[in-house]
Amino acid sequence: MIPFYAFQKLKAGKQRIEVKISQTKFCSASEKSTHEVNEMFKDTTYRYFKNYTYKPMISGTVSFTINVPPIYKTVIYGEGLQLQNDSAWSPFGMDNTIWNFPYPDIYYTIYSPCEMYYAETNFEKTTTSYDGKDTFNLYHYHPNDKIGIGVYDHDYWSRDDWMGSWEGSLEKIRGDYSQELSFDHIKWFCIRAKTIGVINK
C-alpha cells in the first residue's frame, strides 16, 4: 500500500502514473549449507547461503490513474520529555542488567494516522528525561488530522517497554509556543506543530 502523500510533488487532482518494473537478480528459495572448520578455535560450524543468478527476465511498465488529494505539510518539533518519578511509579530498575544501568533508554514514536507508524527518534541511554530536539515533516490530508505519540524504553534483548501514549488533533499542539502534554507515566512532553499548508496546489 502506497500512501497518497508519497505523491506530494504531484498537483492535486487526476494524475496518470507509470511504473517501470524490472528484475535482473534472482535468489533461490531454499538455503544451502557448507561445513567449515575453524582452525583458530578448533571447532566446526555450518555456513548458510543462497544461490543467486543474474538474468533479465522481468521487464515492463504499469500505468494507472489516481486522484491525488490536497496534501498538507506540518512540521512537528519535539522539545523533550520528563518521566514520572514518584511513590506511585518510578523508572528506576526498568533496565537492571549485568551492566547495572537501572534507568530506561528513552525514545518516542510518532503515529499518523493515529495508530500507523510514521517516524521515531533515536534513544537516549539510561535516563529519566529525553532532552533531544527533533523535527519531523508530517504529510497529511486534513488540517486537523489526529496523530499519536508513544514513549518507550529501548531493550536489546526483549520487547521494548511502553511508558506512555497520547492521541490528539494537530490543532491541540499547533502554535508559536511549545505545548506541554502529560499522559500515563510521562510527567511532561513538550511539542509544537506548525502547519505550512497545502503543498500540491
C-alpha positions in Angstrom: 0.0 0.0 0.0 1.4 3.4 -1.1 0.1 6.4 0.9 -1.1 9.3 -1.2 1.4 11.7 0.4 4.2 9.7 -1.5 2.9 11.7 -4.5 3.2 15.1 -2.7 5.1 16.6 -5.7 2.2 16.0 -8.0 -0.6 18.6 -8.2 -4.0 17.7 -6.6 -6.4 16.1 -9.0 -6.3 13.3 -11.5 -2.8 12.2 -12.4 -1.5 9.3 -14.6 1.3 7.3 -13.1 3.7 5.0 -15.0 5.8 2.5 -13.1 8.6 0.6 -14.7 9.1 -2.9 -13.4 12.3 -4.9 -14.0 14.3 -7.6 -12.2 17.7 -8.9 -13.2 18.8 -10.6 -9.9 17.1 -13.8 -8.7 17.6 -15.7 -5.4 17.0 -19.4 -4.7 14.1 -20.1 -2.4 15.9 -22.5 -0.1 19.2 -22.2 1.7 22.3 -24.3 1.2 24.9 -25.0 3.9 28.6 -25.9 3.9 30.6 -27.5 6.7 33.6 -25.4 7.7 36.5 -26.0 10.1 37.7 -23.1 12.3 41.4 -23.7 12.8 41.8 -21.0 15.4 39.1 -22.3 17.8 39.5 -25.9 16.8 35.8 -26.4 16.1 33.4 -26.7 13.2 30.5 -24.7 12.0 28.0 -24.5 9.2 27.8 -21.5 6.9 24.4 -20.9 5.2 23.9 -19.2 1.9 21.6 -18.9 -1.1 22.3 -19.1 -4.8 21.9 -16.0 -7.0 21.7 -15.6 -10.7 21.8 -12.5 -12.9 19.4 -12.7 -15.8 17.0 -10.1 -17.2 13.7 -12.0 -17.1 11.1 -9.4 -16.0 10.7 -6.0 -17.7 7.5 -4.0 -18.2 5.5 -0.9 -17.5 2.3 -0.5 -15.4 0.2 2.7 -15.8 -2.8 3.8 -13.8 -4.7 7.0 -12.9 -5.2 8.2 -9.4 -7.0 11.2 -7.9 -4.4 12.9 -5.7 -6.0 14.7 -2.8 -4.7 18.0 -1.3 -1.7 17.2 0.8 -0.8 19.3 3.9 2.6 19.6 5.4 3.1 20.2 9.1 6.4 20.5 10.8 6.4 18.9 14.3 9.0 20.0 16.8 9.7 17.6 19.7 11.3 19.5 22.6 11.9 16.9 25.2 10.1 15.0 27.9 10.4 14.0 31.6 9.2 10.7 33.1 7.1 10.4 36.2 9.2 9.5 39.2 7.3 9.4 42.5 5.9 7.0 45.0 3.2 5.8 42.5 5.6 4.9 39.7 9.4 5.1 39.2 11.5 4.3 36.1 14.3 3.1 38.4 15.0 -0.6 37.8 13.4 -0.7 34.3 16.8 -1.7 32.8 18.6 -3.6 35.5 21.1 -5.7 33.6 24.6 -7.2 34.2 26.0 -3.7 33.3 24.0 -2.1 36.1 22.2 0.6 34.2 18.9 0.9 36.1 17.1 3.6 34.1 15.4 3.3 30.7 16.8 4.1 27.3 14.1 6.5 26.2 12.8 7.2 22.7 9.4 8.1 21.2 7.4 7.3 18.1 5.0 9.5 16.0 2.0 7.7 14.6 -0.1 9.2 11.7 -2.9 8.3 11.2 -3.2 7.7 15.0 -2.2 4.0 15.1 0.1 3.8 12.0 3.8 4.1 12.5 5.2 7.3 10.9 8.6 8.1 12.4 10.7 7.7 15.6 13.7 9.3 17.4 17.0 7.8 18.4 17.1 6.6 22.0 18.9 8.3 24.9 20.6 5.9 27.3 19.8 5.3 31.0 17.9 8.4 31.8 14.7 9.8 33.3 14.4 12.5 30.7 14.7 12.8 26.9 16.5 16.0 26.0 16.7 15.6 22.2 15.3 18.3 19.9 13.6 16.5 17.0 11.9 17.8 13.8 9.5 15.8 11.7 7.9 16.7 8.4 4.4 15.3 8.6 2.3 14.9 5.4 -1.4 14.5 5.9 -4.8 15.1 4.3 -6.8 17.4 6.6 -5.6 20.4 8.6 -6.6 19.0 11.9 -5.8 15.3 11.4 -5.0 13.3 14.6 -1.6 12.0 15.4 -0.4 9.6 18.1 2.8 9.7 20.3 4.3 6.6 22.0 7.1 6.7 24.5 9.2 3.6 25.1 12.2 2.1 26.8 14.5 0.6 24.2 15.6 -3.0 25.0 18.2 -5.0 23.1 17.2 -8.4 24.5 13.5 -8.2 24.8 10.4 -6.3 23.6 10.6 -2.5 24.2 8.7 -1.4 27.3 5.8 1.0 26.9 5.8 4.1 29.2 3.1 6.3 27.7 0.9 7.2 24.8 -1.1 10.2 23.6 -3.5 10.8 20.8 -5.0 14.1 19.7 -5.6 16.6 16.9 -2.8 18.7 15.4 -4.9 21.7 16.5 -4.1 20.8 20.1 -0.3 21.2 19.6 -0.3 23.9 16.8 1.0 27.3 17.7 4.1 29.6 18.1 4.9 28.1 21.5 5.5 24.6 22.8 2.5 22.7 24.3 3.1 20.7 27.5 1.3 17.3 27.4 1.0 15.0 30.4 -0.1 11.4 30.0 0.4 7.9 31.6 4.0 7.8 33.0 5.1 11.0 31.2 5.2 13.9 33.6 5.6 16.4 30.7 6.2 16.2 27.0 6.9 19.4 25.1 5.8 19.5 21.5 4.8 22.1 18.9 3.3 21.9 15.4 3.5 24.4 12.6 1.2 23.7 9.5 2.7 25.0 6.3 -0.5 24.4 4.3 -1.4 22.5 1.1 1.8 21.8 -0.8 0.4 20.4 -4.0 -1.9 23.1 -5.3 
